[in-house]
Amino acid sequence: MPITIKDIAKRAGVAHTTVSRALRGSPLIAFETSQRIRAIAAELGYYPSAAARSLKTNRSQVIGVIVSHIADPFFSEILQGIDDLAQQSGYSLFIAAAQHDPEREKAIVKTMREHRVDGVILCSTPFSPEQSQQLLAHDIPIVVVNNQAAEDYRYSIYHDDLDGSRQLTRHLLELGHQRIGYLGNALSGRTNHERLSGFQQEMASAGVAVPPAYIYLVNGGAAEDGLVGIDYFLHLPLRPTALVCFNDLLAVGALKGLDQAGLHVPGQFSITGFDNIVYSEFTNPPLTTFDQPKRFIGTEAARMMLELLNAPPDNSGNDQSNIRLLCGTLLIRQSTAPPEDL
């Protein structure tokens, strides 16, 4: 049987209301009495009931986090950042993966409402407005992460993907590449749009035309999708000499496909990724990529959520100040080099 406040009260020879106040740090209880009660509670192995505390405070001390795929190392680093600050503040995480499935989205939102999460950090791309409205209608605040349609949400942490993609494209242009393709993720909504736009803008700024065939979107962002994408580019009549990939996992798949085709990277083909996941420096060759401050993004998302949860009820906040843009860094490794014909 779990130890209760009444068990502590019996051992201490006081009323259970005295124990309850002492454990809450109430100034109504003498310091020496509080110390003795806390010592008895520790000796008996008492742990406060989260369910009972939730009934009293109307808070579950749980933050829901919805990601696209739990296995994606990009999300794991963001989750670590969220968890770092949440744990320090006495919150636990309820993590779920939507997997781009509308039915899973509905089930996740229903479950999070039933478990009375205090707020939701949304990292899944894209996520249906209907399900977001379900959360907001039940006074569950939302913070969105990773460039999630910031104009549709009041509270957003996102990365400057357009600038990152421009920097990667500029790097390839400066190496002398003219035939550059873009391999994107059709399921990634705004994030893919920003990275594709950055690529197109930088190519246009350099006065280099991009044939329509040099832009190809696959249905996902995993390594196996990168294999599909590189197979497409290798079968073009005039294939590119370099490829800007939506993320590192697509680039990893592309590297494998190029190796299977007997093409040397970067001598015969240059590849860039995006995100700087933990594996990107261990590929063969190490991957040129754009480093997002993933853990910091997660920490800032948790900070914004805690600010929302601790704000006075009548404090609506300033919409502009609730959208935070973070910037990353270009990392040049060995997967990019001048084209062989230069």
C-alpha positions as CSV (number, residue, x, y, z in Angstrom):
1,M,0.0,0.0,0.0
2,P,1.3,3.5,-0.8
3,I,2.2,5.8,2.1
4,T,-0.4,8.5,2.6
5,I,-0.5,11.8,4.5
6,K,-2.5,10.1,7.2
7,D,0.3,7.6,7.8
8,I,2.8,10.5,8.2
9,A,0.3,12.3,10.5
10,K,0.0,9.2,12.7
11,R,3.8,8.8,13.0
12,A,4.3,12.5,13.7
13,G,1.4,12.8,16.1
14,V,-0.2,15.7,14.3
15,A,-3.4,16.3,12.2
16,H,-3.2,15.4,8.6
17,T,-4.0,19.0,7.6
18,T,-0.8,20.0,9.4
19,V,1.2,17.4,7.3
20,S,-0.4,18.7,4.1
21,R,0.5,22.3,5.0
22,A,4.0,21.3,6.0
23,L,4.7,19.4,2.8
24,R,3.4,22.5,0.8
25,G,5.8,24.8,2.7
26,S,3.0,26.7,4.3
27,P,4.2,29.6,6.6
28,L,1.4,28.6,9.0
29,I,3.5,25.7,10.2
30,A,6.5,26.2,12.4
31,F,9.9,25.6,10.7
32,E,10.9,22.9,13.2
33,T,7.6,21.1,12.8
34,S,7.8,21.2,9.0
35,Q,11.4,19.8,9.1
36,R,10.3,16.9,11.3
37,I,7.3,16.1,9.1
38,R,9.4,16.2,6.0
39,A,12.0,13.9,7.6
40,I,9.3,11.4,8.5
41,A,7.8,11.6,5.0
42,A,11.3,10.8,3.5
43,E,11.8,8.0,6.0
44,L,8.5,6.4,5.1
45,G,9.1,6.8,1.3
46,Y,6.1,9.1,0.7
47,Y,5.6,10.5,-2.7
48,P,2.9,13.1,-3.4
49,S,0.0,12.0,-5.6
50,A,0.2,13.8,-9.0
51,A,-3.5,13.0,-9.5
52,A,-4.5,14.6,-6.2
53,R,-2.3,17.6,-6.9
54,S,-3.9,18.0,-10.3
55,L,-7.4,18.1,-8.8
56,K,-6.4,20.9,-6.4
57,T,-4.4,23.0,-8.9
58,N,-6.3,22.2,-12.1
59,R,-2.8,21.5,-13.6
60,S,-1.5,18.1,-14.7
61,Q,2.2,19.3,-14.8
62,V,2.4,17.5,-18.2
63,I,3.2,19.1,-21.6
64,G,2.2,17.3,-24.7
65,V,4.7,17.2,-27.6
66,I,3.6,16.0,-31.1
67,V,6.3,15.2,-33.6
68,S,6.1,13.7,-37.1
69,H,8.4,10.7,-36.4
70,I,10.0,9.8,-33.1
71,A,12.8,7.9,-34.9
72,D,13.9,11.0,-36.7
73,P,17.2,12.2,-35.0
74,F,16.3,15.8,-35.8
75,F,13.3,15.6,-33.5
76,S,15.2,13.7,-30.8
77,E,17.5,16.7,-30.3
78,I,14.6,19.1,-30.1
79,L,12.9,16.8,-27.6
80,Q,16.0,16.8,-25.5
81,G,16.0,20.6,-25.4
82,I,12.3,20.6,-24.4
83,D,12.8,18.0,-21.7
84,D,15.8,19.8,-20.2
85,L,13.8,22.9,-19.3
86,A,10.5,21.1,-18.6
87,Q,12.1,18.8,-16.0
88,Q,13.8,21.7,-14.3
89,S,10.4,23.3,-14.0
90,G,8.6,20.3,-12.6
91,Y,6.9,19.2,-15.8
92,S,6.8,15.8,-17.6
93,L,6.4,15.2,-21.3
94,F,3.7,13.3,-23.1
95,I,5.2,12.5,-26.5
96,A,3.3,11.2,-29.6
97,A,4.1,10.8,-33.3
98,A,1.5,11.9,-35.8
99,Q,3.3,10.2,-38.8
100,H,1.4,12.5,-41.3
101,D,-1.7,10.5,-40.6
102,P,-5.0,12.5,-40.0
103,E,-6.5,9.6,-38.0
104,R,-3.5,9.4,-35.7
105,E,-3.7,13.2,-35.2
106,K,-7.3,12.9,-34.1
107,A,-6.5,10.1,-31.7
108,I,-3.5,12.0,-30.2
109,V,-5.5,15.2,-29.7
110,K,-8.3,13.2,-28.0
111,T,-5.9,11.4,-25.7
112,M,-4.0,14.6,-24.8
113,R,-7.3,16.3,-23.9
114,E,-8.4,13.3,-21.8
115,H,-5.1,13.4,-19.9
116,R,-5.5,17.1,-19.4
117,V,-2.1,18.2,-20.7
118,D,-1.4,21.8,-19.7
119,G,-0.1,22.7,-23.2
120,V,1.1,21.2,-26.5
121,I,4.4,21.9,-28.3
122,L,3.7,21.0,-31.9
123,C,6.6,19.8,-34.0
124,S,4.7,17.8,-36.6
125,T,4.6,18.9,-40.2
126,P,2.0,19.6,-41.4
127,F,-0.7,19.4,-38.7
128,S,-4.4,19.9,-39.5
129,P,-5.9,23.2,-38.4
130,E,-9.0,21.3,-37.2
131,Q,-7.0,19.4,-34.6
132,S,-5.2,22.5,-33.5
133,Q,-8.6,24.2,-33.0
134,Q,-9.7,21.3,-30.9
135,L,-6.8,22.0,-28.5
136,L,-7.3,25.7,-28.4
137,A,-11.1,25.3,-27.9
138,H,-10.3,23.4,-24.6
139,D,-7.9,26.2,-23.5
140,I,-4.8,24.2,-24.2
141,P,-2.1,26.6,-25.5
142,I,0.0,25.6,-28.5
143,V,3.6,26.5,-29.3
144,V,4.8,25.5,-32.8
145,V,8.3,24.5,-33.7
146,N,10.4,24.2,-36.9
147,N,8.8,26.8,-39.1
148,Q,5.2,25.6,-38.6
149,A,3.1,28.2,-40.6
150,A,4.0,30.9,-38.1
151,E,1.3,33.2,-39.5
152,D,-1.4,30.7,-38.4
153,Y,-0.2,30.5,-34.8
154,R,0.4,33.1,-32.2
155,Y,3.3,31.3,-30.5
156,S,6.1,30.0,-32.7
157,I,9.8,29.1,-32.6
158,Y,11.2,28.6,-36.1
159,H,14.4,28.5,-37.9
160,D,15.4,30.7,-40.9
161,D,15.2,27.8,-43.5
162,L,15.1,30.2,-46.4
163,D,18.5,31.7,-45.5
164,G,20.0,28.4,-44.7
165,S,19.0,27.0,-48.1
166,R,20.4,30.1,-49.8
167,Q,23.7,29.7,-48.1
168,L,24.0,26.0,-49.1
169,T,23.1,26.9,-52.7
170,R,25.6,29.8,-52.7
171,H,28.3,27.5,-51.5
172,L,27.7,25.1,-54.5
173,L,27.6,28.1,-56.9
174,E,30.9,29.4,-55.5
175,L,32.5,26.0,-56.2
176,G,31.5,26.4,-59.8
177,H,28.4,24.3,-60.1
178,Q,25.7,25.5,-62.6
179,R,23.6,22.3,-62.9
180,I,22.2,22.1,-59.3
181,G,19.1,20.2,-58.4
182,Y,16.8,20.3,-55.4
183,L,15.5,17.1,-53.7
184,G,12.6,18.0,-51.4
185,N,10.0,16.5,-49.1
186,A,6.4,16.8,-50.4
187,L,5.0,16.0,-46.9
188,S,6.8,18.8,-45.1
189,G,4.6,21.8,-45.9
190,R,6.0,25.2,-45.1
191,T,9.5,23.9,-44.2
192,N,10.0,22.4,-47.7
193,H,8.5,25.5,-49.3
194,E,11.0,27.8,-47.5
195,R,14.0,25.6,-48.4
196,L,12.9,25.3,-52.0
197,S,12.4,29.1,-52.2
198,G,15.8,29.7,-50.8
199,F,17.3,27.5,-53.4
200,Q,15.4,29.1,-56.2
201,Q,16.1,32.7,-55.0
202,E,19.8,32.1,-54.8
203,M,19.9,30.5,-58.2
204,A,18.0,33.4,-59.7
205,S,20.3,35.9,-57.9
206,A,23.2,34.2,-59.6
207,G,21.5,34.3,-63.0
208,V,21.5,30.5,-63.3
209,A,18.3,29.0,-64.8
210,V,16.8,25.9,-63.1
211,P,15.2,23.4,-65.4
212,P,11.8,22.2,-64.0
213,A,13.2,18.6,-64.0
214,Y,15.9,19.7,-61.5
215,I,13.3,20.1,-58.8
216,Y,12.0,16.8,-57.5
217,L,9.9,16.1,-54.4
218,V,9.6,12.7,-52.7
219,N,6.9,11.6,-50.2
220,G,9.0,11.7,-47.1
221,G,12.2,12.7,-45.5
222,A,13.8,9.4,-44.7
223,A,17.0,7.8,-46.1
224,E,15.0,5.4,-48.3
225,D,13.3,8.5,-49.9
226,G,16.7,9.9,-50.7
227,L,17.4,6.7,-52.6
228,V,14.3,7.2,-54.7
229,G,15.2,10.8,-55.3
230,I,18.8,10.2,-56.5
231,D,17.6,7.4,-58.8
232,Y,15.3,10.0,-60.5
233,F,18.2,12.5,-61.0
234,L,20.6,9.9,-62.2
235,H,18.2,8.9,-65.0
236,L,17.8,12.5,-66.4
237,P,19.2,13.0,-69.9
238,L,21.5,15.7,-68.5
239,R,21.9,15.1,-64.8
240,P,23.0,17.7,-62.2
241,T,26.5,17.9,-60.9
242,A,25.2,18.8,-57.4
243,L,22.1,18.4,-55.3
244,V,20.7,20.4,-52.4
245,C,18.7,18.0,-50.2
246,F,15.8,19.0,-48.0
247,N,17.4,17.3,-45.0
248,D,20.4,15.1,-43.9
249,L,18.5,11.9,-44.1
250,L,17.6,12.4,-47.8
251,A,21.2,13.2,-48.4
252,V,22.3,10.0,-46.6
253,G,20.0,8.0,-49.0
254,A,21.4,10.0,-52.0
255,L,25.0,9.2,-50.9
256,K,24.1,5.5,-50.8
257,G,22.5,5.7,-54.3
258,L,25.5,7.4,-55.8
259,D,27.8,4.8,-54.3
260,Q,25.6,2.0,-55.7
261,A,25.8,3.8,-59.1
262,G,29.6,3.9,-58.9
263,L,29.8,7.7,-58.8
264,H,32.4,9.3,-56.6
265,V,31.4,12.0,-54.1
266,P,32.4,14.8,-54.3
267,G,34.5,14.3,-57.5
268,Q,31.6,13.4,-59.8
269,F,28.7,14.6,-57.7
270,S,28.3,17.1,-54.8
271,I,25.7,16.6,-52.1
272,T,24.4,18.9,-49.3
273,G,22.0,18.1,-46.4
274,F,20.2,20.3,-43.9
275,D,19.8,20.0,-40.1
276,N,23.3,18.6,-39.1
277,I,21.9,15.5,-37.4
278,V,24.3,13.5,-35.3
279,Y,25.1,11.1,-38.2
280,S,26.0,13.7,-40.8
281,E,29.7,13.9,-39.9
282,F,30.0,10.1,-40.0
283,T,28.8,9.6,-43.5
284,N,31.3,8.7,-46.3
285,P,32.3,11.4,-47.1
286,P,31.2,13.6,-44.2
287,L,28.2,15.7,-45.2
288,T,28.2,19.4,-45.9
289,T,25.0,20.6,-44.2
290,F,23.4,23.5,-42.4
291,D,23.4,23.3,-38.6
292,Q,20.2,24.2,-36.9
293,P,20.4,24.9,-33.2
294,K,18.1,22.0,-32.5
295,R,18.5,21.6,-28.8
296,F,18.3,25.4,-28.3
297,I,15.1,25.5,-30.4
298,G,13.6,22.9,-28.1
299,T,14.7,24.8,-25.0
300,E,13.2,28.0,-26.4
301,A,9.9,26.3,-27.2
302,A,9.7,25.0,-23.7
303,R,10.5,28.4,-22.3
304,M,7.7,30.0,-24.4
305,M,5.3,27.4,-23.2
306,L,6.2,27.9,-19.5
307,E,5.7,31.7,-20.0
308,L,2.2,31.0,-21.4
309,L,1.3,28.7,-18.6
310,N,2.6,31.1,-15.9
311,A,1.1,34.3,-17.5
312,P,-1.9,36.0,-15.8
313,P,-5.2,34.9,-17.2
314,D,-5.9,38.4,-18.7
315,N,-2.5,38.8,-20.3
316,S,-3.0,38.2,-24.0
317,G,0.7,39.1,-24.8
318,N,2.1,40.8,-27.8
319,D,1.7,38.7,-31.0
320,Q,4.8,40.0,-32.6
321,S,7.0,39.2,-29.6
322,N,5.7,35.6,-29.6
323,I,7.3,34.6,-32.9
324,R,11.0,33.9,-32.5
325,L,13.3,33.4,-35.5
326,L,16.6,31.5,-34.9
327,C,19.5,31.2,-37.3
328,G,22.0,28.4,-37.9
329,T,25.4,27.9,-39.4
330,L,26.8,26.5,-42.7
331,L,29.1,23.5,-42.1
332,I,31.3,22.7,-45.1
333,R,32.6,19.1,-45.0
334,Q,33.9,16.7,-47.7
335,S,30.7,16.0,-49.7
336,T,31.1,19.1,-51.8
337,A,33.8,20.1,-54.3
338,P,34.2,21.9,-57.7
339,P,32.7,19.9,-60.6
340,E,35.1,17.7,-62.5
341,D,34.8,19.6,-65.8
342,L,36.2,22.8,-64.3
